[in-house]
Amino acid sequence: MLDALRVLLVDDDAQMLRTLADVLELRGFTTATASTGKAAEEAARSLPEPPAIALVDLFLPDMDGIELVPRLRSVSPFTEVVILTGNASLESAVRAIRERGFDYLTKPVDPPVLIHTLERAGERWRRRRAEATLHRSEEQLRRLFYAIGDAVFIADREGRVHEGNPAALALTGYDLEELREKTLGALFRGATVRFGEEPAAITQASEGSIGEHYVLTKDGRTLRLEVRTAALSEDLFVHTARDLTERRRVEEQMHRAERMEVVGRLAGGLAHDFNNVLTAITGYTELLAADLPDNPEAQETLGEILQAANRAGRLTKELLAFSRRQIVQPRLLDVNAVIAGVEKMLRRLVRGNVEFEAEMASDLGTVRADKGQIEQVLVNLVVNASDAMPTGGRLLVFSGAVALDENDIRTLPFEMKPGEYVTISVQDTGIGMDEQTMGKIFDPFYTTKELGKGTGLGLSTVYGIVKQTGGYIHTESALGTGTRFTIFLPRYELQPDEIEGGEREYAPSPRGSETILVAEDDRTVRNFVRKALELHGYAVLEAASAAEALDVAERHEAPIHLLITDLLIPGVRRHGLADQMATHRPETPVILTTGHEREATDFGDLQGMAGILEKPFNIETLLREVRRVLDRKRA
């Protein structure tokens, strides 16, 4: 029995309508009635669902039944219409067939014949609706298959490709016929689901396997994909692939930047503490040497200690450069002039069997950077390039200019901002590096050189300097083909600053009578500075904190001619002691000492600031800076 098929009964004979309705409802049909063609059309539209079957009398008051057939079909194309008439004719039967009526019955109709006809009509209505639903579903899937942004591959159990959507063709670079000649095993590398495995493994894959794969494109590129696998049928599987190449690249850049930042903070903190230790070692060694002028053996030993301390000082400077906490003096520079200025020195640094060339482009503009730091970058890169060519080769240093827009930036394998840049490149024809080595070269203390031949700070220093200058560095290398480092520095149209030959030298005064307040929390550094100044005739007041320094200054009735204070003296914010001293004793100039970060490129807005001593410093540097500041004040 059919499940409550709805039948619309249309007849102007009320008794006939009641009889037909009773018969059909007894057999499980649901009925609705109408006495005219117009009423039948309105009933078909107003019903919760259009009728599955319409049993229509041929002769109606407002139209004949055959005219009603297309009107009912306009409400629902699936409604099957059976014509019922008491005056059958060949003409009317032909018309019913032309209008795609399901059947044509003559009154009086035998109830079993009527029921059988309606049951067949109901079966056809169900079949046509199911076919339409299936077709609609297939069309939706087809549109989805072609419109979806992810690459979709349909393959059999052996991985042979049967279909691929446009995104799959764009991803791989193959057309559909070429793709059908491939297997997913040949396209995907590192797949967690291997095609051709045992059926159990494929069954597991069909339940929603997700894995990262590599696909080899037609033009030779390797892309990183996330692939989801599901069963489409017993023998077919659908594999949806999303390109993760760019996302993973950005994630790796972020992880690397975070790692470098953490290491940089650690390096900067270590350098700060180590600089205090080196200041004390250098200072006390010089004091001891001054006490033993007639002891050659002691002088030789102390000289070795000073040389070792100086080497350690250079290492801490490299750590500070890497961590971007080195004190710098940025100026507008002509990169070509900087390269030309160190070219002779660079030539002396390379091996004798290495051909050195420098090529400089014209009209570069200027960059804002510390000249000494750019020179250090060039030295470090050239030394590394020379060491990479033990059997000789060619080393090229060249400059250039480039303007990058948003589209250019997207093609680069590293993150940077659009704009105009001056470039400095150092290229060699040496042994080159693999990808694993390239991922570590900027890490501090990482070196490929044999033990004792390198500190592992050269390239990390370059990285720190470039970042501190607001630039970017890009590395290109492959084993056996050499390496190129390219530095991008923001370009300016302004004229370069005039680089002076250096400040006027001041010979240390053999003695001095001024009063100097030394504020330093490190006891050994504070004692060294006090002794060095006292040995040269200065009167020294000491303080281990900002509060103590202010207390000493308040209690001391005589003039204080100079304040020497650590930049990060405990008890106040950064250079807070100097600010407060300028309020209480505005006539007292300030020398800041620092072995830590400098958060601004200058202290021009700091009242009373007259000089900076970068740790580690020796007695000569200390006395020269003190005398320079005091003499300038007196003048």
DRENLUM-249748 format. One record per residue (C-alpha): x, y, z; residue in one letter. Coordinates in steps of 0.5 Angstrom, whole numbers, plus 500, padded with zeros to 3 digits. Layout:
N
XYZA/...
This chain:
635
500500500M/502507498L/504512504D/498517504A/499519497L/495526496R/490526490V/486532488L/479530486L/476535480V/469534478D/463538478D/459532480D/458533488A/456526489Q/462523485M/467527489L/464524495R/464517492T/471517490L/474521496A/471515500D/473509496V/480512496L/481514503E/479507505L/485505501R/490509504G/490515500F/489523502T/484527498T/482534497A/477536492T/475541487A/469542483S/472547477T/479548474G/480554477K/478552484A/483546483A/489550481E/488554487E/487548491A/494545489A/497552490R/494552497S/496545500L/502544504P/505540499E/502539491P/498533490P/502527488A/496525483I/490529480A/484525478L/480530473V/474530470D/474531462L/468536462F/468542468L/464548468P/470553466D/474549462M/476542460D/480537464G/485537459I/486544459E/487544467L/493539466V/499544464P/496549470R/497543475L/504542472R/506549473S/504548480V/508542481S/512539475P/511532478F/504531479T/501526475E/494527472V/489522470V/483524466I/476521468L/470522463T/464519461G/464521454N/471518451A/473520444S/479518440L/481526440E/480527447S/485521449A/490524444V/490531447R/491528454A/497524451I/500530448R/499534455E/503528458R/497526462G/499519466F/492515464D/485516461Y/479512464L/472512462T/466512467K/464508470P/470506472V/471499476D/474501483P/480496483P/482499476V/482506479L/486504485I/491500480H/492506476T/493511482L/498506485E/502506478R/501514478A/504514485G/510510484E/512514478R/511520482W/516518487R/521515482R/521522478R/521526485R/527522487A/531522480E/530530481A/532530488T/538526486L/540530480H/539537484R/544533489S/549531483E/549538481E/550542487Q/556537488L/558538481R/558546483R/561545489L/567540486F/569546481Y/568552486A/571550492I/578553493G/581547496D/584542491A/580535491V/583529488F/578523487I/582517486A/582509487D/585504492R/591504488E/592512488G/590513480R/587519479V/580519476H/578526477E/581533479G/577540480N/580546478P/584548484A/587541484A/589543477L/592550479A/596547485L/599541481T/600545474G/597539470Y/591539466D/586533467L/589528462E/596529465E/593528472L/589522470R/596519468E/599520475K/598516482T/597520488L/603516491G/607520485A/605526487L/604526494F/611525498R/611524506G/604522506A/601519512T/596515508V/600511503R/596508497F/596501496G/596499503E/592493506E/584494506P/584496513A/589502513A/585504507I/578504511T/582508517Q/583513512A/576513509S/574515516E/577522516G/585521516S/588528516I/596529515G/601533512E/604531505H/609535500Y/606535493V/611536487L/608540482T/609540474K/614546474D/618543480G/616546486R/615543492T/609545496L/607543503R/599541504L/594538509E/590533506V/584530508R/582523506T/575520506A/571514502A/567516497L/565509495S/568502496E/573503491D/574511490L/577516495F/576523496V/583527498H/582534499T/588538499A/590545502R/596549501D/600550507L/606552504T/605560506E/602559513R/608554515R/613559512R/610565516V/610560522E/617558522E/619566521Q/615567527M/618562531H/625564529R/624571531A/621569537E/627564539R/632570536M/628575541E/629570547V/636569545V/638576544G/635578551R/639573554L/645575550A/644582552G/643581560G/649576560L/653582556A/651587561H/653583567D/660581564F/661588562N/661590569N/666584571V/671586565L/671593567T/673591574A/678586571I/681592566T/681597571G/684593577Y/689590572T/691597570E/692600577L/696594579L/701595573A/701602575A/704600582D/709595579L/713600574P/719597575D/717589575N/718587567P/715580569E/709583572A/708588567Q/708582562E/703578565T/699584567L/699586559G/697579557E/691579562I/689586559L/689583552Q/685577554A/680582557A/680586551N/678580547R/672579552A/670586551G/670585543R/665579544L/661582549T/660588544K/658582539E/653580543L/650587544L/650588537A/646581536F/641583541S/640590538R/642593545R/649596543Q/650604543I/650606536V/651613533Q/646613527P/647618521R/645619514L/650615510L/652614503D/653606503V/658606497N/662611501A/662606507V/664600502I/670604499A/672606505G/674599508V/675596501E/683596502K/682593509M/677588506L/682586501R/687584506R/682580510L/681575504V/685569502R/691570497G/687565492N/680569492V/679574487E/676580490F/671585487E/667591489A/661594484E/657600487M/651602483A/650609482S/644614485D/643609491L/640615496G/642614503T/641610509V/640612517R/645607520A/652607525D/658607520K/662603525G/656598525Q/656597517I/663596517E/663591522Q/657587518V/662588511L/668585515V/664579518N/661577512L/667578507V/671574513V/666568512N/665568505A/673568504S/673562509D/668558505A/673558499M/679554502P/681552495T/680559492G/674563488G/671569487R/668574492L/664580490L/661586494V/656590491F/651595492S/644597489G/637600490A/630596490V/623599490A/618593493L/611594493D/606589496E/606584490N/613584490D/613582498I/609576497R/614573493T/619573498L/621568502P/622572508F/617578511E/619585510M/615591509K/614595502P/618601500G/625603497E/631600500Y/639600499V/642593498T/649591500I/650584498S/656579499V/657573494Q/662568494D/663561490T/664557496G/662551499I/655553500G/650551505M/644546506D/637548508E/638545515Q/645549516T/641556513M/636555519G/641556524K/647561521I/644567525F/644563532D/649566537P/655561538F/653556532Y/659555527T/661550522T/668552523K/673547526E/674548534L/678554536G/677557529K/671561530G/666564536T/660563532G/658570533L/660573526G/653572523L/649573529S/652580530T/650582523V/643579524Y/643584530G/646590527I/641589521V/635589525K/637594530Q/638599523T/631597521G/633593515G/632586513Y/637580511I/636575506H/641569505T/641564498E/645558498S/646551496A/651546497L/657547492G/654553489T/656558494G/652563498T/649570497R/647575503F/643581501T/642586506I/636591505F/636598509L/631603508P/633608503R/633616504Y/633622499E/637626504L/644628503Q/649624507P/652627514D/659629514E/663624517I/668627522E/675624523G/673623530G/673628537E/679632539R/683628544E/684630551Y/690628554A/689625561P/690631566S/695628571P/691631577R/685634578G/681637584S/674637582E/669633587T/666627583I/660623585L/660616583V/653612583A/654605581E/651599584D/657594582D/661594588R/668592584T/666597579V/665603584R/671601588N/675601581F/673608579V/674611586R/681609586K/683611579A/680618580L/683619587E/690617584L/689623579H/687628585G/680628584Y/675628591A/670622590V/663621593L/660614593E/653611592A/651604591A/643606589S/640612587A/637614594A/644614597E/646618591A/641623592L/642623600D/650624599V/648630594A/643633599E/648633605R/654635601H/655643602E/660644597A/660644589P/659637586I/663638579H/661632576L/656626577L/658619574I/652614574T/650607571D/644608566L/640603570L/642605577I/637601582P/632605585G/629609580V/627608572R/632609567R/636615567H/632617573G/638619577L/640624572A/634627571D/633628579Q/640631580M/639636574A/633638579T/637639585H/644641582R/643643575P/650646575E/652639575T/654635569P/652628568V/656622565I/652616564L/656609564T/652603561T/653596559G/646595557H/641597552E/640604550R/633604548E/633611544A/639613539T/641619543D/640622550F/639629547G/633631551D/636629558L/638635562Q/645635564G/647629560M/655631558A/658624556G/657616555I/662611558L/661604555E/663599559K/668596559P/672602560F/679603562N/683608566I/685612560E/678612557T/675614564L/680620565L/679623558R/672623558E/672626565V/677631563R/673633557R/667634560V/670638566L/674642561D/668644557R/664646563K/669651565R/670653558A/
